[in-house]
Amino acid sequence: MRIPDLARRGIYISVALLDWWQTARGWQAGLGLFALGLVSTLAHAPFHSAPALILGLVLLVLSLDAARGRERSLRAGFWRGWTFAAGYFLGSTWWVANAFLVSAEEHAWLIWAPLTLLPGGLALFWGLAASLYTRFAPDGPMRIGVFAVLFTLVEFARSVLFSGFPWNLPGHVFEAGTPISQMASLIGALGLSAFVLFAFASPAALSGRGHWLVRAMPLALSTVMLAGMWGWGSARLAGADDSLTDTRLRIVQVNVDQREKRYANRLAILQTYLHLTMQPGLEDVDAVIWPEGAIPTVMLEDSAVLMRIENTLPEGTRLWSGVTRRERFPEGELYYNSLAALQISQDASAVEAIYDKVRLVPFGEGNPVQMITGLFGFTTLAMNAPYYTPGPGPQTLSIAGLPDFAPLICYEVIFARFAPRGDNRPAFLLNISNDAWYGNSAGPRQHLNQARYRAIEEGLPMVRSASLGASGLIDPYGRAVRLTDPQMNETLDINLPSALQPVAYAVHGNSLWIAGGLILLGALQLAVFIASARNQRQQHLRLFSLR
């Protein structure tokens, strides 16, 4: 068969599939959109295959367009948006189910919840946006702008409501540290998400009625913006100067399966941490960093653990470690997931600073609906404490002789603009995490990518210590300078890079990209109006000449 014949048949098949896609209803449309949403998650870490999300958003828009104008279009739009998003969020968060298998004898029966309720609940946001799109989106290319605005609004809502869960925002499809990701220093990951929603859906504007030039405007604008972003980001990286300070930190990573992190194993785990900490070069290190939940005990109260640390580490060693912390009151006890900054002494180690985690992982550390889940015998997945209490708020910690730093414990690193700023702006971010809950899955890799975005948004280097997740140094441009193998026991000594001057997003937040987006949408509307008017005038002149 000749190539032209193959091409012709391919076009016929594509047109037939597109026709079916736009006319499919009910369970057929739902099943197709669910599968499409599932495939779209390949755009995120660790694959970063952007065409998967381009395909997904284009076909989602075309499916929603087919529902517009129908009877019960609001319901049809919600169903189509929800089923696509259910697949998208299942593909983004399926690894959460691993946490329910750590104590399988207690929690395995609940594994259906993260595989159904979590993606289904998150999909409600997209269902709402899709429903509004089918009701209010105009005909013509401006519907892509309406699509981007509505879905950006619900992504913002997803990031803040019910404690917030800004996981795998559309803007995260660009690997942090690459040229386009540098736009996060101006507009943040949410502003980058608004661009992705517009640009990746823009080819859908080519369908429909009207002059081809008018229909091509969203795609043309997106292409120009994408090229401009890539050029600006490339220039920013080309001029990057990672000057190193004299501050030297030692990151200790121990590969311990979460199932083994039991109180009975605490001394054996501690011995591994101490062995790695005592590797040659410790005398040149200003502080040693252990990850979140390093030792499975209430460490500051465990005399056996503290005594062994004090008898092993040299006098004056500074140890910054994730700890479970308890405070006792006459009416009861409070537990905190904390970072403790210790200065080791054989007499009595001093606690130089404490930071208590503010944003707790829903159902892992806290439980906003415990009155309901308690009826089924479930409180939280926490192992070293029955529950955790949130701390008072973000902090910048000051340790004598060392640069100020802002701790971000695990989950907190996915939230933009969480670190203090202004007069309390730190010199670097310290992210400690326990990714062992999620095994060797996409979860820890997505977590790392989002952590790197925080460095870009703040213009600050990040030191990361994770258990069964990548540890190492991230520069203020989101580039991984040095990373460990997540599956290995490693010691990594790094010199801290200098911080950048406060970047635009750290200072102004979302206001810059919102203003810029409104201006661009206004310019697109004006261009569409002028082109449409010109096209109508040419048609009128053509008709007049025929008479």
PyMOL commands that set and color helices and strands:
alter all, ss='L'
color gray80, all
select helices_A, chain A and resi 3-23+26-43+50-67+73-101+104-110+112-136+142-163+170-173+180-206+212-215+217-238+258-260+263-277+282-284+299-301+303-312+370-376+410-414+422-424+435-438+442-458+504-508+511-546
alter helices_A, ss='H'
color red, helices_A
select strands_A, chain A and resi 244-253+287-290+318-329+332-343+350-356+405-409+428-434+462-467+472-474+480-483+490-497
alter strands_A, ss='S'
color yellow, strands_A
deselect
rebuild
show_as cartoon
